[in-house]
C-alpha cells in the first residue's frame, strides 16, 4: 500500500467513506457529512489511490461497493469502531459509533422495521449498519468480528459464538387459495401435504424449520425457492404449499387474495429468534444492551 497516501486520510475522511458505503449515494452522503459532492468525489479518488485499488463502482445512475473494495470498507468500519470505543462514552456504554448487525433473509425485511426505531431512540449515539446474508455467512462474519451481532434462528451451537434468545416465532402453513386443507381452521401435522411442500434452497434456516415441521419429505423432489417472497409467490401461483414464519406471513405482499394462511394444531411449531455474537467480544457485550431494549417490544408472532 502507498503508506504516504494513507497518512493523509483522516478519521473524518474515513467517516465520509463509511457513510458513502452505507448510503450508496453521493448526494446523501455528502449532506450527512457536511461537505460538497465534489469534495467527496475527490476524497474517494484519494482513498482509492491510498489503498491501491478501486473501492466504489460509480456511474451516472448508481454507486456500489466494488468487489475488491469490500475488504477496505470492513477495515474502515473496524477503525471507526475502535475510535468510538476510545471515547469515555464508548468505554462506558459500548453503544456509540457503528453497530454492525446481521440478519438472515427471513428476518431482515420483516423484523428490522420493528426494531430500528426503538434502537435509535435508545442508543442515539450509535449508527446501525445492517447486513443480510445466510446463516453460514453471518456466523463466519461474527467469528471474524466483521459483525457485532446477528439476528438468527436458534439454536446454532457453533463453538465460539454466544446465543441470546429473543422470542419464539410461530410457524404457519401457506396454502394456495381454494386448497382442500383451507376448510380447516387449524392443520394437524399428519395432514401436511408433504408431496406439495415448497422448500427454500439449501443454506436457508427456514428449509430446516420446514423439514422439522413436516418430517422427512420423500415423495418426489420438492420444489425450491431462492427467497421468502419467491416462496410466497409460488404458493400464490398454485405451485404448492409452504411453511412461513409469522412475521413474514403477516407482512402485506399483495398476494392476500391468492394465499390462505392456517395455523397448526397444538403443539404449535415455532422457531427461536435471537442475537448471536462472538463470545467475549464487544459484540457480545453490546448484545446484552440491545436485548434490554428488544425484549421490551411486543412482537406479533402469530396470526
C-alpha positions, 0 to 999 in steps of 0.5 A, a space after each residue: 500500500 502507498 503508506 504516504 497516501 494513507 497518512 493523509 486520510 483522516 478519521 473524518 475522511 474515513 467517516 465520509 467513506 463509511 457513510 458513502 458505503 452505507 448510503 450508496 449515494 453521493 448526494 446523501 452522503 455528502 449532506 450527512 457529512 457536511 461537505 460538497 459532492 465534489 469534495 467527496 468525489 475527490 476524497 474517494 479518488 484519494 482513498 482509492 489511490 491510498 489503498 491501491 485499488 478501486 473501492 466504489 463502482 460509480 456511474 451516472 445512475 448508481 454507486 456500489 461497493 466494488 468487489 475488491 473494495 469490500 475488504 477496505 470498507 470492513 477495515 474502515 468500519 473496524 477503525 471507526 469502531 475502535 475510535 468510538 470505543 476510545 471515547 469515555 462514552 464508548 468505554 462506558 456504554 459500548 453503544 456509540 459509533 457503528 453497530 454492525 448487525 446481521 440478519 438472515 433473509 427471513 428476518 431482515 425485511 420483516 423484523 428490522 422495521 420493528 426494531 430500528 426505531 426503538 434502537 435509535 431512540 435508545 442508543 442515539 449515539 450509535 449508527 446501525 449498519 445492517 447486513 443480510 446474508 445466510 446463516 453460514 455467512 453471518 456466523 463466519 462474519 461474527 467469528 471474524 468480528 466483521 459483525 457485532 451481532 446477528 439476528 438468527 434462528 436458534 439454536 446454532 451451537 457453533 463453538 465460539 459464538 454466544 446465543 441470546 434468545 429473543 422470542 419464539 416465532 410461530 410457524 404457519 402453513 401457506 396454502 394456495 387459495 381454494 386448497 382442500 386443507 383451507 376448510 380447516 381452521 387449524 392443520 394437524 401435522 399428519 395432514 401436511 401435504 408433504 408431496 406439495 411442500 415448497 422448500 427454500 434452497 439449501 443454506 436457508 434456516 427456514 428449509 430446516 424449520 420446514 423439514 422439522 415441521 413436516 418430517 422427512 419429505 420423500 415423495 418426489 423432489 420438492 420444489 425450491 425457492 431462492 427467497 421468502 417472497 419467491 416462496 410466497 409467490 409460488 404458493 400464490 401461483 398454485 405451485 404448492 404449499 409452504 411453511 412461513 414464519 409469522 412475521 413474514 406471513 403477516 407482512 402485506 405482499 399483495 398476494 392476500 387474495 391468492 394465499 390462505 394462511 392456517 395455523 397448526 394444531 397444538 403443539 404449535 411449531 415455532 422457531 427461536 429468534 435471537 442475537 448471536 455474537 462472538 463470545 467475549 467480544 464487544 459484540 457480545 457485550 453490546 448484545 446484552 444492551 440491545 436485548 434490554 431494549 428488544 425484549 421490551 417490544 411486543 412482537 406479533 408472532 402469530 396470526 
